[in-house]
Amino acid sequence: MYFHVLTLFPEMIMDGLNTSILGRAMEKGCIRAEAVNIRDYTLDKHQKVDDYTYGGGAGMLMQAQPVYDCVRAVLNRIEQEKKSRVIYVTPQGRVFNQQMAKELAGEDDLIFLCGHYEGIDERVLEEVVTDYVSIGDYVLTGGELPAMVMIDAIARLVPGVLNNDESAMTDSFGNGLLEYPQYSRPRVWRDKEVPPVLLNGNHKLIEQWRLEKSLERTKERRPDLYEKWRAENDCCK
């Protein structure tokens, strides 16, 4: 999978993606990523990419021309039959979740368009964007951090990125529930013991305990998810 991030701050993207699990995944060739500087496509000799908004108002707006030319340049380099998805990172979009991460993990190429200032001229968004996506109901200074959040969530579902692909399946939201509690050595820490069921080697009982704890935790912390899970599983009605 190849991630293309269109941004005014390419170093921010690559510094973030070149570390830890994603960095190792890129070294292994499981995923690829590039940060494309939108300023490289402006026709302004001072590399200006923004201007005042028509109708007045605070802040500046990213102009259509450099964004459009940047997107087209990336699309022209991608050789594939199906149309590439161009994701505009915006609080006005669909809220990103694990199901969307699974869906996007099936793509060969994903293009993330990161806005700044007051956003991007609506006319170019209408021309190039296929998906409007948000990571939550709040506003950040730019689209770079949300893009990296989504790339991290998507990339870990790509085969080979995690050392153990089962890890992605047992994470929170993998089965619609929050993840069960987990423990490591020592067996006793500050008078708190590891639950005995995890020490007896009976995998059937361990799986049953983990499901019970996932249900308890989801009911307590995310009752909306709990009710949805109950509705989809007759055994718990």
Stockholm file with secondary structure:
# STOCKHOLM 1.0

chainA/1-237         MYFHVLTLFPEMIMDGLNTSILGRAMEKGCIRAEAVNIRDYTLDKHQKVDDYTYGGGAGMLMQAQPVYDCVRAVLNRIEQEKKSRVIYVTPQGRVFNQQMAKELAGEDDLIFLCGHYEGIDERVLEEVVTDYVSIGDYVLTGGELPAMVMIDAIARLVPGVLNNDESAMTDSFGNGLLEYPQYSRPRVWRDKEVPPVLLNGNHKLIEQWRLEKSLERTKERRPDLYEKWRAENDCCK
#=GR chainA/1-237 SS CEEEEEESCHHHHHHHHTSHHHHHHHHHTSCEEEEEEGGGGCCSTTCCCEEECTTCCSSEEECHHHHHHHHHHHHHHCCCSSCCEEEEEEEEEEECCHHHHHHHTTCSEEEEEECBTTCBCHHHHHHHCSEEEESSSSCCSBSHHHHHHHHHHHHTTSTTSSSSTHHHHHSTTSSSSCCCCCCCSCSEETTEECCGGGGSCCHHHHHHHHHHHHHHHHHHHCHHHHHHHHHHCGGGC
#=GC SS_cons         CEEEEEESCHHHHHHHHTSHHHHHHHHHTSCEEEEEEGGGGCCSTTCCCEEECTTCCSSEEECHHHHHHHHHHHHHHCCCSSCCEEEEEEEEEEECCHHHHHHHTTCSEEEEEECBTTCBCHHHHHHHCSEEEESSSSCCSBSHHHHHHHHHHHHTTSTTSSSSTHHHHHSTTSSSSCCCCCCCSCSEETTEECCGGGGSCCHHHHHHHHHHHHHHHHHHHCHHHHHHHHHHCGGGC
//
